[in-house]
Structures are given as structure tokens and as C-alpha cells.
Amino acid sequence: MNRVFLYIDGRNFFYGLRSIHPSYTDLHFDFVKFSRLITGNTWKDRALQRIYYYNAPLKKQVNPGLFKEQQRLFSRLHSDPLVMLRLCKLVGRTDDEGVQRFDTKGDDIWIACDMLQDANDDEFDVAILVSCDGDFLKLVEYVQRLKKCVENAYFIGQGSIALRKQCNDIIGIGPELIEECIL
């Protein structure tokens, strides 16, 4: 039985949801059901062992209602024993046109550290990276050198072709899968 860990890049996932339908949000999404579906533990010789979810808390003073909904999501994730919630920092900046933007900081390095540590400690056989971010290419190479299988779950029509080619397998995320997990 292959032990499977998922590493979900939360901010990247949010934009992937929006690419499928503009009204979709991670705030009303069943990440555990989604993880079980893409792991394939009902039709492959696999056991989902852990789900890491990386994201940054929204700023309460910017949007109190959205902040409250996100806190409910974090509470739901935190209450599931399979889920390891990793909260990063949300950093504000003003772009060239004077518009306030927020960026998540620390998520990529935290994903890399967790996956490398887990691979080195022989915690999993298969890592599923749920991200379209090509910056993870070297991470995948290093984890594969540790004789681990790395799969990339990506939103269809998005993401890094080089990352998908490097991975041992790919899982396309499309509307049917997403709609099954909307709460």
C-alpha cells in the first residue's frame, strides 16, 4: 500500500478555482474529499496519510466578512486529523498604478521544506503537489532523487509544462472534479 501525502498551494488553488468559474472560492470547498478523490485510494493501492494546506490569513481590517469566512475554513481544516494547516504571511504592497495588492509570502519555501523533510524521513511513497507553479521544478527533482514518486495535480489549461513533465504522473483538475467538492 503506497502512503500518499498531499501538498496544496492554497493561493494557487484559489486562482485555479476561479479559472473554472469566477464564483468558486476555496472558502466553500471540501479539501478532504478533493484529496481523497485525487489520491485514488478507492481504485489504486494507496492510503492518504496527510494533507498539507498552505495559505495566508486575510486581513481582518480589509474585509471583516471574508476574514470570518476564511477563519471558518481554517477551523474546518484544523479539526480534521489528516490536515496540517500551514499559515503563511500576507504582505501588502502598492503597485505602479497605486492599487493595494496582497501577496502570500513563505508558502513556497514551506512546501519545499515540508516535502523534502517528509521524503528524507521516509514518511510517504507518493507526494502529490497541488500547484501550477513552475518554481517547484527543482523540489520535484530533489524528492525524486530520494526515490520518491511525485505527482502534479494542476488545473487544466494552466501551469508549468516543465513541472508536469518532470513529475512521475499528472492529475488534471477540471470542472467535474471541482463541482463534486463544492460545499
N, C-alpha and C positions, 0 to 999 in steps of 0.2 A: 504494500500500500504506500503510495507516494504522499509524503507530507507536503502540503501546499501553504505558502504564505502569500498574502496579497499586500501590495504597497500602492495605496491610492493617493495620487496627487490631487488634493481637493480642489484647488483653484483651477487647475487644468480641466478637471472633471466638470466643474460648473460651466465653463465655456463650451465644453463638448456637449453638455445637455442643451445649452442654448442653441447650438448649431443644429440640433434635431428639431427643436421647437422653441420659439422665443419665450413661451410662458413656463417652460420647465425650469425647476430650481432644485438644487441639492437639499434644500430645507424640507422638502416633502418627498424624500426618496428613501427607499429601503435598501441601504447599503449591504446589509447582511444577506438578504435574498439575492441581490445582484451578485454578491461574491460567491454564493453557493451555485448560482446558475453558470457563471463563467468558469468556475473551478471544475465543473463537470463531475462532481462526486456522485451523481446518480448514474452516470454512464461511463465513467473512467475509473480506474483503480486508484482513487485519490481520496484524501481526507483533508478538508480545510482545517488548518490548525490555528491560524492567526490572520487578522485583518488589521493592517495599519492604515490610519486615515490621518492625513496631514492637511491642516488648514490654519488660517489665522482668524481670531475673533474680530468681528466687525466693531467699529467704533460706536459706542452707545450714544454719544452726543451727536453723531452724524445722522443716524436713523434709529431711534429707540425701538420702533416696531420690528424692523428687520433684525436688530440685535437680539431682541427677545425670542424671535422665531429661531435664530441660529443657536441660541442657548438651549432651546428645546431639542434641536438636532444633536448638539453636543451631549446633552444629558441622555438622550436615547442611545447614542453610540457608546457612551461611557458605561451604561448599565449592562451592555452585552459583554459576557466574558471572553468572546472571541476577539473583540475590538480593542486595539491600543490607539487611543486618541493622542495625537501629537499636535499641540498648539504652537504655532509659529508667531511671528510678529507681522503686524500690518503697519506699513510705513507710508505716510502721506507725503506727496510732493506736488509741486505745481508745474505743469507742463509749459511749453513755449507759448501757448495761447492763453495762459493764465488760469487754466482749468485744474481744479484739485483732483488728483488721481491717487489711488492707493495700490500699493504693491505688497505681495506676500514675500517676506524675507525669511530665509533659513529653511524653507521646506525642502529644497533640492538636496542640500547638504545633509539634512536629517534623514531623508530617504536613503541616500548613499551610505551613510554611516550605519543605519539600521540593517540594510540589506547585506552589506559587507560583514558586519558583526555576526548576523544570523547565519550567513553562509560559512564563515570561518568557524563558528561554533557548531556546525552541522545540525542546525535547527530545522532545516527544510530540505526537500529534494527538488521542489519546483517553486520558483518565485514568479509571481505574476505582477508585472509592473503595469499599473493602470495610469498611463500618461501618454501624451503625444509629443513630449518634449525630447528633442534630439540630443539635448545635453547629457542624457543618461547613457549614451552610447558606450563610453569608457567604463561606466559602472557595470554594464552588462558584460563587457569583455572580461573584467576582473572577476566577477562572480562565476562566469563560465570557466575560468582558469582553476577555480576551486572545485571543478567537476559538478557544478550545479546547473540545472536547466532553468533558463529564464524565458518567460513568455511575455509578449507585449499585448495588452488589451488597449485598443485605440478606437477612437471614434472614426467611423468610415468616412473617407474623404478628407481626413485631417492627419497631421502628424508627420513624423520623420520616417521617410522610406529607409534611410540608413539604419535607424534603430530597429525597424521591423525586420530588415534583412539580417541583422546581427543576432536577433533572438532565435531561440530554438523553435518557437511556434508563435503564431499570432492569433488574436481573437478580435474580430471586428465587432464593434459595438454599434448597433443600428436601432432604428425606432422600435421594432418589435420587442427587443430585449428591454429597452428603457421603459416602454409603456407598461410592461409587466411589473416593474418595480416602483412605479409612481404611487405614492400613498394618497 
